């Protein structure tokens, strides 16, 4: 049990002692980075710019293996929270996508998009057998 003085200090700096379990007041927000090239959408927890050269080369290799219509690359950030997992308006027009890859654990599905869940690029570089599992998922997309 905290003393009255401690409770007072915590309340003044904005730290609640108790929270309503049914209505949490804080929604954890995360930034999901997207990278889109050649009608292949990829989602990441880090910006592609922050990846090592080997990770970027692996990502480019994956996209090149299944590329479709040649398009220039674009990237950005989507803010996600526990209340609204991902901004569904971003994913409204997915008809032009050939594939959507996720390089982290996606907890909530988004609309009718069939995401291909992949290990992280770093994991695949350290354990090459993980590439084989991803390749088995991507191989059918190569011919279409």
Buried (B, 14 or more C-beta within 10 A) or exposed (E): EEEEEEEEEEEEEEEEEEEEEEEEEEEEEEEBBBBBBBBBBBBBBBBBEEBEEEBBEBBEEBBEBBBBEEEEEEBEEBEBEEEEBBBEEBBEEBEEBBBBBBBBEBEEEBEEBEBBEBBBBBEBBEEEEBBEEBEEEBEEBEEE
